[in-house]
Amino acid sequence: VFLSFAQGSIFKDTTGTPCPIHSTYNKTWQHIDFEKQRCYLHCKTPLIKTTEGTILMLAVPWARTGSRFSWSFEFHVMQEIKKGTSLDAVGALFGKTSPRIWTIFNGWINAAYAKSVIDTKLSAIGIDEITDQAKRQQITVTIDLKNERVIRITKEVGKKALQDMRNYLVSKGIPPEQIKHVSGPLPKINESHRSSPFAEDVKTCFSNAEYHVDRLYIIELLNKAMDQVRKKVTKGTQETKDLTESRYLFVKPPTLLSVEQKEKVHKLSAQFPIVGKAYELKTAFSTLWGQSSLQATETFLESWCQEVSQDRLSLLKPAAELLKTEKKHIVRFLDLPADSSVMEKIHENILATTKRNKGFKSFENASNMILFFCGKLTFPYIES
């Protein structure tokens, strides 16, 4: 399809001043297929001479600036990605290489994110630290807990990530003093030192904020401790094949287990009492999230930690001691103006997105895919 402009046409520059055509430049864009045949748009794109004497190429209404594809083609690509199709599969569907599809995708996300608006009443944020074990890379994702959306992603971690978030909020016109709650990670278990500067970092960057240990990190801590118990029992014996192959059954929430899986867990718990007791304590901890008052929450947490300390399950004791140390930051989840499971849900969505696309080759690809599925962005499908 060949497109052109009327002879003698006058076009306006960015200031709205009419300017004469200086010359033209032949450009081609791929359009959606027509009757299963490749379709391309060809146009002698006008270049105008502005009042300042510079030569400016005009943007065309049927394609994004800098793109080699029409709006319609890119729209269909984005719709396919929205279905959850991996970008490799999308590339194969449209006859394009994966890098070309990523270029389209990143262009749309970058434009949408630049125009995204932060809730002016934002007061509670969550900090999710995600690690790519294969590449040994880590990113920090900041979540608007009330609106359940990702609002910032950075390569920085710890205090630098909080400073980056503070600067981003300032750039969006949100005063840092407005943040009242920051939900984040637990300190790392260390025999010689169990304190973490994260709480102090929160106060440094957000002076009016309270620090909360997020439910996501507590669940991860207990799952890791549970798996250590299972590994210890399986070590040095040949009679634990079923237990060795049941790792994920003991860390998966009981509500997500099938009837058959529940029966297997029950059988293994009876066969290996140490594993059974650890699993019982781990699942019992979930009762904490159903407490309705601060006093009831503190009482339950102290009782649970006491039960672990009196048991011979030494591998659960470090986790229990850490939870007891961080008690004041854990029980504050009741003060959050959002459901305590928000971070957990978004974290699972992020992991599913990463798995579906078999990891990411760059930070831009990773952050934009997370923003697409978890950022609740609005997209300018049609530019005026």
LINWO-V651608 format. One record per residue. PSI is psi as a letter, one per 30 degrees, with the letter a starting at -180 (none if undefined). NEAR is the number of other ideal C-beta (glycine too) atoms within 10 Angstrom. Layout:
# LINWO-V651608
[[PSI;NEAR] [PSI;NEAR]]
This chain:
# LINWO-V651608
[[k;12] [k;8] [l;13] [a;12] [l;14] [k;5] [k;6] [g;7] [k;11] [k;10] [l;14] [k;12] [a;16] [f;7] [f;9] [g;6] [k;11] [k;10] [k;18] [l;11] [k;16] [e;14] [a;12] [l;14] [k;11] [k;8] [l;15] [k;10] [k;23] [k;21] [l;18] [k;16] [k;13] [j;9] [h;5] [g;5] [k;6] [k;10] [k;15] [k;13] [k;19] [k;13] [k;19] [j;14] [k;17] [k;21] [k;16] [l;21] [j;15] [l;15] [f;10] [f;9] [g;6] [l;10] [k;10] [k;16] [k;15] [k;17] [k;11] [l;18] [f;9] [g;15] [l;22] [k;19] [k;11] [f;8] [l;17] [g;15] [l;25] [l;21] [e;20] [e;17] [e;23] [e;22] [e;16] [e;17] [e;24] [e;18] [e;12] [e;16] [e;21] [f;11] [f;7] [g;12] [k;17] [l;16] [f;24] [e;14] [e;16] [e;22] [e;19] [e;14] [e;13] [g;18] [h;10] [l;18] [l;11] [e;16] [e;10] [e;17] [e;24] [e;22] [e;15] [e;23] [e;21] [e;17] [e;17] [e;22] [e;22] [e;14] [e;16] [e;17] [e;17] [f;7] [f;11] [k;15] [k;8] [k;17] [k;13] [f;9] [g;10] [k;18] [f;18] [k;22] [l;24] [k;26] [j;24] [j;24] [j;16] [k;16] [k;11] [j;13] [e;7] [e;7] [f;10] [h;7] [l;14] [k;15] [l;21] [k;22] [k;25] [k;22] [k;27] [j;22] [e;25] [e;18] [f;15] [h;16] [k;18] [k;23] [f;23] [k;23] [k;24] [l;18] [f;14] [l;14] [l;16] [b;17] [e;15] [e;14] [e;24] [e;27] [e;15] [e;19] [e;23] [e;17] [e;13] [e;15] [e;22] [e;11] [f;9] [g;15] [g;9] [j;18] [k;10] [f;16] [f;10] [f;14] [k;22] [f;16] [k;23] [j;25] [k;29] [a;27] [l;20] [l;22] [l;18] [k;10] [k;13] [k;11] [e;6] [f;4] [j;8] [g;15] [l;11] [k;21] [g;11] [e;20] [e;19] [e;12] [e;19] [e;24] [e;15] [e;13] [e;21] [i;22] [f;10] [g;13] [k;21] [k;19] [k;21] [k;26] [k;26] [k;28] [e;22] [e;24] [e;22] [e;24] [e;19] [e;16] [e;20] [e;21] [e;17] [e;13] [e;22] [e;23] [e;16] [e;17] [e;23] [e;24] [e;14] [e;15] [e;20] [f;20] [k;9] [g;7] [l;10] [g;6] [g;9] [g;19] [e;10] [e;14] [e;21] [e;13] [g;11] [g;19] [e;14] [f;11] [e;18] [f;21] [f;17] [k;13] [k;11] [e;13] [f;6] [g;7] [k;15] [l;8] [e;7] [e;8] [e;15] [e;12] [e;11] [e;17] [e;20] [e;12] [e;13] [e;20] [e;18] [e;10] [e;14] [i;20] [e;10] [e;16] [e;24] [e;18] [e;18] [e;27] [e;22] [e;11] [e;21] [e;20] [e;15] [f;13] [f;19] [f;15] [f;10] [e;19] [f;15] [f;9] [k;17] [f;8] [l;10] [e;12] [e;10] [e;14] [e;20] [e;15] [e;13] [e;17] [e;20] [e;13] [e;11] [e;18] [e;21] [e;12] [e;16] [e;23] [f;13] [f;9] [l;15] [g;8] [i;21] [f;11] [f;18] [f;23] [e;16] [e;17] [e;24] [e;23] [e;15] [e;21] [e;23] [e;16] [e;16] [g;22] [e;15] [f;13] [f;22] [e;21] [f;22] [f;17] [f;22] [f;14] [f;12] [k;21] [h;11] [l;19] [k;15] [f;18] [g;15] [e;23] [e;23] [e;20] [e;14] [e;24] [e;22] [e;12] [e;14] [e;22] [e;11] [e;12] [e;18] [e;16] [e;10] [e;14] [g;21] [h;10] [a;12] [k;21] [f;13] [l;10] [e;13] [e;15] [e;17] [e;23] [e;23] [e;24] [e;23] [e;23] [e;22] [e;22] [f;19] [f;22] [f;24] [h;14] [l;18] [k;10] [k;14] [i;12] [e;12] [k;8] [k;11] [none;4]]
